[in-house]
Amino acid sequence: MEPTALFNTVNGLWDDAVLPSLSEFVAIPAVSPAFDPDWAANGHLAAGVAHVEAWIADRGLPGVELEIVQLPERTPLLLVDVPAMPGHEDAGTALLYGHLDKQPPVGGWADGLDAWTPVIRDGRLYGRGAADDGYAGYAAIAAIEALRANGGAHGRCVIMLEACEESGSPDLEAYVRHLTDRLGRVTLVVCLDSGAADYERMWLTTSLRGMVQATVTVKVLEFGQHSGMASGIVPSSFRVMRQLLDRIEDSATGRVKIAEMHVDVPAGRQSEIRESVATAPGFASAGIPFAAGVAPVTGDEVEQVLNNTWGPTLSVIGADGLPMPADAGNVLRPFTTLVLSFRLPPTADSAAAMDAVTKALTTDVPYGAHVELTRLEHADGWNAPELAPWLRESLDAAGQEIFGGPWRTLGVGGSIPFMGLLNGIYPDAQFVATGALGPGSNAHVPDESLHIDYAKKITAAIAKVLDAHARH
């Protein structure tokens, strides 16, 4: 495929077909089930899935089959089956993944922006779900259309768009198991839910961290007491919580003390990290809105990347039992609840890590305080398999012809449960994890946006990968 013609086709598809429909998708408040317990009754997830299904149906791809699959008590999943072009049936299935559920809107959006109002400004589409990850299904279809229009080929392509990724993908394994026979021989997996360190080149994600999450409650009283009457007699639930946290994290350095959360970083990944830092210095902390005068954990950029991709970390992401400051009285509170979120190295055993955390927080609790752990969940990370020669060659060509330079790799500090799941089921498949989440995309926070030109380039690159997959 001639690269200029390919990109011109992609550009036209995005401007004329993708952006109008993707903008309408942004306006649908399809919040993930973890943040909308009444998601089924509210119908927003179903509306988002139906919207994308209708758009794909209108594209008229030859032989395409669409189905909204919904198992009992689970979120819907959109399955798009595009048959192989004649002569390329033996390539196996290329499985392309994205998700249609969204993070909650949160406050603090800039003037003229909000989560459910699509706005195109300075080359970006603003709105919740634009970059994470509503664009993915559109990009996959546009890639297939563009390669067909420019003399390319593709094997069978199955696009799988789930609706609970932002909740940890609790339904995904059930769907993959349910659809295994229909998916057939998966030889290529393309994930478009990842990101980029900059917008100058294509970035391939080679590792994803796993996770453990737990809601921890320390209870010392049946109900609150006047602090002047009870303090010094009743142990503070907050102080007990601090002692428990000291068991699992060094507060001076941030080092996690749970041995099961540490692994040896492969030498090849360390080399890739050094190469990426040399290529795009500063990318690890680029776009992070540090408050004035606040320094990163370390000034060494390689260490920053290692910490963020292969080191375990703890974040306290929620709390209960603490009144708002304006409502705080002189009360020794009966309980303190914290939500603990651990990020794990890609190759760590998340189940063993969760068991170790549970033991650390519930054994020999000071003063015999009651500790309850709820909403426990865990997910393994993912370390990418070696690239096959045909895939490396196609990525090299895409890097030079579309981005004007070599592609680079990065690990992602977040989790995409789909990748580890699929790697386990299809250990011989090749994996391309990439995406348009780059600097300023602001996934999960105010002012989420999609860098439109970069998304177009990613689309063209995926077209080249699908063509190579069909022909190798």
C-alpha positions as a printed Julia matrix, in Angstrom:
472×3 Matrix{Float64}:
   0.0     0.0    0.0
   1.34    3.41  -0.96
   1.73    5.22   2.39
   0.6     8.69   1.31
  -2.54    7.36  -0.35
  -3.25    5.17   2.67
  -2.97    8.06   5.08
  -5.07   10.32   2.87
  -7.82    7.71   2.95
  -7.57    7.42   6.73
  -7.64   11.19   7.07
 -10.81   11.43   5.0
 -12.51    8.62   6.92
 -11.76   10.3   10.24
 -12.92   13.74   9.14
 -16.04   12.63   7.32
 -17.23    9.59   9.24
 -15.38    8.9   12.49
 -15.35   12.29  14.21
 -19.07   13.03  13.81
 -20.09    9.66  15.27
 -17.36    9.6   17.92
 -18.52   13.03  19.06
 -22.05   11.68  19.48
 -20.62    8.77  21.47
 -18.86   11.21  23.82
 -22.25   12.72  24.68
 -23.53    9.36  26.02
 -22.84    9.12  29.79
 -21.9     5.43  29.58
 -20.26    5.26  33.01
 -18.7     1.93  33.94
 -20.67   -0.31  36.35
 -18.28    0.25  39.26
 -19.37    3.89  39.26
 -23.03    3.37  38.28
 -24.66    0.54  40.26
 -27.9     1.13  38.33
 -26.2     0.88  34.94
 -28.65   -1.69  33.59
 -31.71    0.37  34.45
 -30.12    3.64  33.34
 -29.35    2.19  29.93
 -26.36    4.37  29.08
 -23.94    1.49  28.51
 -26.45   -0.18  26.21
 -26.92    3.1   24.36
 -23.2     3.52  23.84
 -22.82   -0.02  22.51
 -25.85    0.37  20.24
 -24.54    3.67  18.89
 -21.24    2.17  17.78
 -22.97   -0.94  16.42
 -25.25    1.22  14.25
 -22.31    3.22  12.9
 -20.4     0.08  11.93
 -23.48   -1.43  10.31
 -23.87    1.68   8.17
 -20.28    1.36   6.89
 -21.31   -1.59   4.72
 -18.19   -3.72   5.07
 -18.64   -6.83   2.9
 -19.84   -9.83   4.89
 -19.57   -8.13   8.28
 -21.56   -9.68  11.12
 -22.43   -7.67  14.22
 -23.83   -8.94  17.47
 -24.38   -7.45  20.9
 -23.59  -10.39  23.17
 -24.94  -10.21  26.7
 -24.66  -13.02  29.19
 -27.03  -12.99  32.2
 -26.16  -10.37  34.82
 -23.23   -9.08  32.73
 -22.52   -5.95  30.74
 -23.03   -6.04  26.96
 -20.2    -6.76  24.54
 -20.13   -5.72  20.89
 -18.68   -8.35  18.58
 -17.82   -7.35  15.01
 -16.78  -10.18  12.68
 -15.2    -9.14   9.37
 -14.45  -12.14   7.14
 -11.05  -12.57   5.53
 -10.51  -11.24   2.06
 -10.35  -14.02  -0.56
  -7.05  -15.88  -0.45
  -6.18  -14.85   3.09
  -8.35  -17.2    5.11
  -5.32  -19.07   6.46
  -3.93  -16.05   8.31
  -6.01  -16.82  11.38
  -8.05  -14.33  13.38
  -6.84  -10.83  14.14
  -8.6    -9.86  17.36
  -8.87   -6.09  17.87
  -9.84   -4.84  21.3
 -11.3    -1.69  22.8
 -13.9    -0.73  25.39
 -16.98    1.47  25.44
 -17.52    2.11  29.14
 -16.23    5.33  30.66
 -14.84    6.77  33.85
 -17.18    9.07  35.81
 -17.13   12.73  34.75
 -15.5    14.24  37.89
 -15.44   18.01  38.34
 -12.97   20.69  37.41
 -13.19   20.72  33.62
 -11.85   23.84  31.9
 -14.13   26.64  30.74
 -16.28   25.54  27.84
 -15.62   21.84  28.46
 -17.41   19.08  30.32
 -17.48   15.33  30.25
 -20.55   14.86  28.05
 -20.19   17.77  25.63
 -17.89   16.98  22.67
 -15.68   19.91  21.73
 -13.02   19.97  19.02
 -10.36   22.49  19.95
  -6.74   22.86  18.83
  -6.67   19.48  17.11
  -8.21   17.56  20.0
 -11.63   16.07  20.64
 -12.54   16.77  24.26
 -15.0    14.72  26.28
 -15.17   11.59  28.39
 -14.49    8.42  26.44
 -12.97   10.13  23.4
  -9.46    8.83  24.07
 -10.22    6.17  26.7
 -11.34    4.27  24.74
 -14.23    5.2   22.49
 -12.06    5.88  19.46
 -10.73    2.28  19.34
 -13.61    0.61  17.52
 -13.79    3.47  15.05
 -10.05    3.27  14.39
 -10.24   -0.48  13.82
 -13.02   -0.15  11.24
 -11.3     2.8    9.55
  -8.07    0.79   9.3
  -9.88   -2.08   7.58
 -11.7     0.27   5.22
  -8.51    2.17   4.37
  -6.44   -0.9    3.55
  -9.21   -2.3    1.36
  -9.4     1.0   -0.51
  -5.67    1.0   -1.19
  -5.01   -2.52  -2.42
  -4.28   -4.02   0.97
  -5.42   -7.32   2.38
  -6.64   -8.62   5.69
  -7.4   -11.96   7.24
 -10.41  -12.48   9.42
 -10.78   -9.53  11.82
 -12.87   -9.71  14.96
 -13.39   -6.5   16.89
 -14.33   -6.99  20.52
 -15.61   -3.93  22.4
 -16.43   -4.59  26.05
 -18.33   -2.4   28.5
 -16.71   -2.94  31.88
 -12.98   -2.29  31.42
 -12.99    0.73  33.72
 -14.39   -1.57  36.42
 -11.53   -4.03  36.04
 -13.1    -6.12  33.24
 -14.93   -8.52  35.6
 -17.07   -9.82  32.71
 -14.37  -10.17  30.07
 -13.04  -13.62  30.88
 -16.56  -15.05  30.84
 -17.09  -13.57  27.38
 -13.77  -14.76  26.0
 -14.45  -18.28  27.27
 -17.99  -18.09  25.89
 -16.74  -16.97  22.47
 -13.58  -19.1   22.18
 -14.99  -21.41  19.51
 -16.3   -18.48  17.5
 -13.0   -16.6   17.69
 -11.18  -19.56  16.22
  -7.4   -19.52  15.79
  -6.31  -16.13  17.08
  -2.88  -15.31  15.65
  -2.77  -11.54  16.23
  -4.14   -9.41  19.05
  -4.32   -5.64  18.61
  -5.11   -3.58  21.68
  -5.91    0.09  21.09
  -6.41    0.97  24.76
  -2.8     1.88  25.47
  -0.78    5.03  25.01
   2.17    7.02  23.79
   4.99    8.91  25.48
   4.85   11.61  22.82
   3.1    12.3   19.52
   6.25   12.18  17.39
   6.44    8.42  16.83
   4.56    5.18  17.26
   4.83    3.63  20.72
   4.39   -0.06  21.36
   3.42   -1.13  24.86
   5.54   -4.07  25.99
   4.36   -4.43  29.57
   1.39   -3.63  31.77
   1.31   -3.65  35.53
  -1.07   -5.83  37.47
  -3.15   -4.65  40.38
  -4.52   -5.45  43.81
  -7.26   -3.35  45.36
  -8.87   -3.57  48.77
 -11.17   -1.51  50.96
  -9.84   -1.63  54.52
 -11.89   -0.65  57.56
 -10.46   -0.3   61.07
 -13.19   -0.18  63.73
 -12.63    0.65  67.41
 -16.06    1.79  68.65
 -19.69    1.0   68.04
 -20.34    4.75  67.73
 -18.32    7.93  68.13
 -17.32    9.45  71.45
 -16.41   12.96  72.59
 -12.68   13.16  71.98
 -12.1    14.9   75.32
 -13.75   12.05  77.16
 -12.44    9.05  75.22
  -9.01    9.99  73.78
  -6.16    8.38  75.67
  -8.46    5.52  76.57
  -9.72    4.43  73.16
  -7.08    3.91  70.45
  -7.59    6.09  67.42
  -8.78    4.1   64.41
  -6.67    6.41  62.24
  -3.53    5.63  64.25
  -4.18    1.9   64.02
  -4.62    2.35  60.25
  -1.27    4.16  60.11
   0.41    1.27  61.88
  -1.1    -1.21  59.46
  -0.01    0.87  56.48
   3.53    0.91  57.89
   3.54   -2.86  57.5
   3.02   -2.65  53.76
   4.76    0.58  52.74
   7.79    2.58  53.84
   6.29    6.05  54.22
   9.71    7.7   53.88
  10.53    6.2   50.48
   7.26    4.77  49.14
   8.84    1.33  48.82
   6.23   -1.41  49.15
   7.27   -3.97  51.77
   5.27   -6.93  50.44
   7.86   -9.34  49.03
   5.31  -10.95  46.71
   4.99   -7.62  44.89
   8.61   -7.48  43.73
  10.19   -9.16  40.69
  13.47   -9.04  38.8
  13.18   -6.71  35.8
  14.2    -8.52  32.59
  17.41   -7.18  31.07
  15.72   -6.61  27.72
  13.06   -4.4   29.27
  15.73   -2.39  31.08
  17.5    -1.81  27.75
  14.25   -0.71  26.1
  13.61    1.74  28.92
  17.05    3.31  28.58
  16.55    3.57  24.81
  13.14    5.21  25.18
  14.42    7.72  27.75
  17.29    8.61  25.41
  14.87    9.03  22.49
  12.24   11.1   24.34
  13.86   12.6   27.44
  11.38   13.81  30.01
   8.48   11.72  28.76
   7.92    9.93  32.08
   6.82   13.07  33.89
   5.64   15.11  30.91
   2.19   16.55  31.45
   1.97   15.65  35.13
   0.6    18.76  36.89
   2.97   18.93  39.85
   2.04   21.62  42.36
   4.57   24.44  42.47
   7.81   23.31  44.08
   6.94   19.61  44.27
   9.67   17.25  43.09
   9.23   13.74  41.67
  10.14   10.72  43.78
  13.47   10.56  41.93
  15.2    12.81  39.44
  16.67    9.85  37.52
  14.44    9.39  34.46
  15.28    5.71  34.02
  14.35    5.1   37.65
  11.12    7.03  37.14
  10.14    4.72  34.29
  11.19    1.6   36.18
   9.19    2.74  39.21
   6.13    3.37  37.05
   6.26    0.18  35.0
   8.06   -2.55  36.97
   7.92   -1.34  40.57
   5.04   -1.98  43.0
   3.31    1.11  44.34
   0.51    1.93  46.75
  -2.04    4.7   46.28
  -4.81    5.54  48.73
  -7.68    6.33  46.38
 -10.65    6.7   48.71
 -11.68    7.19  52.33
 -14.71    6.99  54.58
 -15.37    7.72  58.24
 -13.81   11.15  57.94
 -16.23   14.07  57.96
 -15.66   17.06  55.73
 -13.54   19.71  57.52
 -16.5    22.04  57.92
 -18.45   19.27  59.64
 -15.66   17.96  61.89
 -16.48   18.02  65.59
 -14.48   16.99  68.63
 -15.31   13.33  68.12
 -13.14   10.26  68.41
 -14.47    8.52  65.32
 -15.6     4.87  65.5
 -13.88    3.76  62.3
 -11.6     4.71  59.44
 -11.91    3.24  55.96
  -9.36    3.54  53.17
  -9.36    2.16  49.65
  -5.89    0.84  48.82
  -4.78    0.47  45.22
  -1.56   -1.41  44.5
   0.1    -1.49  41.11
   2.18   -4.62  40.58
   5.07   -5.52  38.28
   3.94   -7.17  35.04
   5.1   -10.65  36.03
   4.02  -10.61  39.7
   1.45  -13.12  40.91
  -1.46  -10.86  41.84
  -3.32  -13.57  43.8
  -0.27  -14.24  45.98
   0.19  -10.49  46.44
  -3.42  -10.07  47.54
  -3.08  -12.91  50.04
   0.08  -11.33  51.46
  -1.64   -7.95  51.85
  -4.6    -9.58  53.57
  -2.3   -11.36  56.03
  -0.29   -8.19  56.75
  -3.4    -6.14  57.49
  -5.34   -8.66  59.57
  -2.71  -10.43  61.7
  -1.92   -9.25  65.25
  -3.84   -6.01  64.85
  -2.89   -3.4   67.51
  -5.32   -3.23  70.46
  -7.42   -5.97  68.93
  -9.1    -3.42  66.68
 -11.53   -4.9   64.17
 -10.18   -4.98  60.6
 -12.45   -5.79  57.7
 -11.31   -6.12  54.08
 -13.99   -5.77  51.41
 -14.12   -5.27  47.64
 -10.95   -7.29  47.21
  -9.86   -7.69  43.62
  -6.7    -8.53  41.77
  -5.45   -8.87  38.19
  -2.15  -10.02  36.78
  -0.06   -7.79  34.57
   1.38   -8.63  31.18
   4.81   -8.87  29.61
   4.7    -8.95  25.81
   6.07  -11.92  23.85
   8.89  -11.42  21.39
   7.86   -9.92  18.06
   7.82  -12.22  15.04
   9.99  -11.01  12.14
   6.98  -10.2    9.95
   5.43   -8.05  12.66
   8.65   -6.25  13.46
   9.12   -5.48   9.77
   5.6    -4.1    9.44
   6.04   -1.92  12.52
   9.38   -0.68  11.18
   7.7     0.27   7.91
   4.79    1.95   9.69
   7.18    3.92  11.87
   9.15    5.27   8.93
   6.35    5.77   6.41
   3.63    7.15   8.7
   5.45    8.7   11.65
   8.76    9.53   9.97
  10.95    7.67  12.46
  11.46    4.42  14.35
   8.89    3.17  16.81
   9.76    2.88  20.46
   8.52    0.87  23.42
   7.17    1.73  26.83
   5.65   -0.01  29.77
   2.35    1.26  31.06
   1.76    1.74  34.75
  -1.91    0.88  34.48
  -3.67   -2.39  33.77
  -5.49   -3.83  30.78
  -6.76   -7.21  32.03
  -7.61   -8.29  28.5
  -3.94   -8.58  27.51
  -2.85  -11.07  30.12
  -6.06  -13.04  29.68
  -5.61  -13.35  25.91
  -1.9   -14.08  26.19
  -2.77  -17.01  28.46
  -5.43  -18.37  26.13
  -3.47  -17.76  22.92
   0.2   -18.11  23.91
   1.34  -18.34  20.28
  -0.4   -15.16  19.12
   1.44  -11.96  18.31
   0.49   -8.83  20.24
   0.38   -5.17  19.27
  -0.6    -2.95  22.19
  -0.65    0.7   21.23
  -3.04    3.62  21.34
  -3.6     7.35  21.31
  -3.46    8.06  25.05
  -0.56   10.48  25.12
   0.47   13.68  26.87
  -2.57   15.79  27.68
  -5.07   13.0   27.08
  -6.1    13.19  30.76
  -7.77    9.81  31.0
  -9.83    9.45  34.21
  -9.47   13.14  35.09
 -10.92   16.45  33.83
 -10.36   17.57  30.23
  -9.97   14.13  28.67
  -9.09   14.57  25.0
  -8.08   12.67  21.9
  -5.18   13.97  19.79
  -6.9    13.62  16.43
  -3.88   13.64  14.09
  -2.11   11.05  16.2
  -5.2     8.83  16.25
  -5.24    9.03  12.46
  -1.6     7.88  12.31
  -2.29    5.0   14.68
  -5.19    3.99  12.42
  -2.93    3.95   9.36
  -0.28    1.96  11.23
  -2.84   -0.68  12.23
  -3.89   -0.93   8.59
  -0.31   -1.83   7.69
  -0.1    -4.39  10.49
  -3.33   -6.06   9.37
  -2.04   -6.18   5.8
   1.21   -7.79   6.93
  -0.71  -10.27   9.09
  -2.72  -11.38   6.04
   0.33  -11.78   3.79
   3.08  -13.21   6.0
